[in-house]
Amino acid sequence: MLDRMFNYENPVWQFMGRIADIMILNAMALIFSIPIITIGASWTALYYCTVKIVRGEDTYVWKEFWVSFKSNFKQATIIWLILIPFLVILSIDVLMWFNDPTLLPKALKVTTIIVICIVLAVTIYVFPILSHFENTTRNTLKNAFLVAMINIPYTIYFIIILLIPIVIVYIDIRFMMFDMLAGISAPALLASFGWSKIFKKLEPKPDPEEEAEVSDEDSIVKEAEKEMMLTGAAQTTDKDN
């Protein structure tokens, strides 16, 4: 009885182990994001680990977070520095808009909303994609936009999941403790169920015969995605290999 109770294969211990992993990842994501400039590399490493957890792969979160952080640091930082001005300008626009709804004419409001949606979608997609595929910075940004547009339902899902920690703290400041423990890693883990499915559609298929068995409708969707995944697609490889 005691052997079974303290056996690591016990579902209870496995669950507790995952909870510990989530908390460790959250702490690492927070710590590695403190310099601000390293946020891109931190998010990339976070998604690298959470996708592996969702796929049931053996994951030593500290080691693999650090490996991904180092290997993607330069590219993730460049991408983050490209995004920062857009995010800052749009944040200022939104704050000004809330303070004075009459400040912007209707046409400019529509344009601002569209730009906000595009920048937000690219920001949400680019770091998970970078964590899983190798490509140029330009193509990684372009792929983030294309995949976000192809997968609108997932895009909405990701936005909702990632906004939850902000919303619950806005409702009650006491939820700040949850954010400190799992407010970054838990949403990333939930989002990674969607990322895993998206990545499977974009990863090269090893067996052409199995690919031929896919339904016609699904094949058309996958083919369209592959074409839109573009110029850098030939260079794209799974980083897990």
RANORFEN-V874997 format. One record per helix or strand of 3 or more residues. SS is the DSSP state (2 for helix, 1 for strand). FROM is the first residue (numbers start at 1). TO is the last residue. Records with the same first field share a line. If there is no record, write none. Layout:
# RANORFEN-V874997
SS=FROM-TO + FROM-TO
This chain:
# RANORFEN-V874997
2=2-5 + 11-33 + 39-54 + 61-99 + 106-132 + 137-150 + 152-171 + 173-182 + 185-202 + 208-212 + 216-228 + 231-235
